Amino acid sequence: MSEHADKQSSGGEGVLTAGCLLFLVLVADVAAGLLVVIVLAVRGLGRMDTNSGQTAASAPSIDWAPVLGYGALALTVGVTALVLLWIGHRVIGAVQLTFCAFLAVHTLASWP
C-alpha cells in the first residue's frame, strides 16, 4: 500500500516540477524579450537624434539591430526548446518551439 502512495506523490511532484519549470522559462523569455525591446527603443531614440542633423539628400544607413536582436532571441528560445525536449519536457518544449517560430517570423518581417 505504501508503494501506491509513493507512486502518487512522485506523479504530483513531477507535475509541480514541470509547472514551475514552465513558469521559470516563460519568465526568462519575457525578461529577454523586454531586454531586446528596451535596447531597440534606446537605439531608435539615438537614431532619431542623429538623423536630425542630416540633410534630405543623404539616405539613412540600414539598421540591422532589430534583425540581430530578434534573431538572437529566437535562437536562444529555440535552443532552450530543444534542450527541454531532450530532457523529456514535451509540453514546455512545444511551447518554446511555438515562441521560437513566432520570433523567427518577426525576425524575417523586420529584415531590411
N, C-alpha and C positions, 0 to 999 in steps of 0.2 A: 504494500500500500504506500509506503514511503517513496518507492521508486516512481509511482504515478504522480505523486505530489512534486517530486524533483523535476520531472519532465514538464509539468505545467508551469512551474516557476521559471524554468530556463526558457520556455517559449515566450513568456511575458517579458522576461528580461531582454530577449532578442528583439522584440517589437519596440520596447522602450529604448534600447540602444540604437536601433535603426532610426527611430523618430528623432532622437537627439542628434544623431549624425546628420540627418537630413536638415534639421534646423540650423546646425552649425555651418554646413556647407552653403545653405541658402543665405545666411547672414554674411558669410565671407564673400559670396558672389555679389550681394548688394553693396557691400563696402567697396569692393574692387570696382564695380560699375560707377559708384559715386565718385571714386577717385579719378577715373577716366573722365567723367563729366566735368569735374572741377578743373582738371588740368586743361581740358579742351576749352572751357569757358574762359579761363585765365589767358590762354593763348589767343583766343578770339578777341578779348579786350586789348591785348597787346598789339594785335594786328590792326585793330581799328585806330589806335593811336599812331602807328607808323604810317598808315595809309593816308592820314590827314595831310601830311606834308608832300605827298606825291602829286605829280601833275596828271591830268586826264589822259595824256598820251601813253604813259607807261603802264604796262599790264602788270597786275599783281602776280607774284610767284605762286606756284602750286603749293598748297598746304597738304602735306602728307600725314600730318599728326592725327587726324581722325581715322584714317585707314590703319595706321600703325597702332593706335590706341585700341580701337575696336578689334583689330586682328589679334593683338596680343591677348586681349581679354578672351576672345573666342578660343584661342589656342590653349590658354590656361584652363578654361572651363571644359574644353574637350579632353585634355589630359586628365583632369580630375574625374571626368565621367568614365574614362577608360580604366583608371585605377579603381574606382568604385565598382565597376562591372567585374573587374578582375578579382577583387576580394569577395565578391558574392552579393553585393547590394544592388540587385537588379532595378528596383523601383527608383532608388536615388540616382543611379547611373542613367536611367532613362530620362529622368527629369533634367539632369545635367546635359545630356545629349540634345534635348529639346532646346535648352537655353543656348547651347553651342550653335545649333542650327539658326536660331533667330539672330544671334550675334554675327554669324557668318554672312547671312543675308544683309544685315545692316552694314557690315563692312564693305560688301560689294556695292551697296547702294551709295556709300559715301566715297567711292572710288572717283578720282577726278577725271 
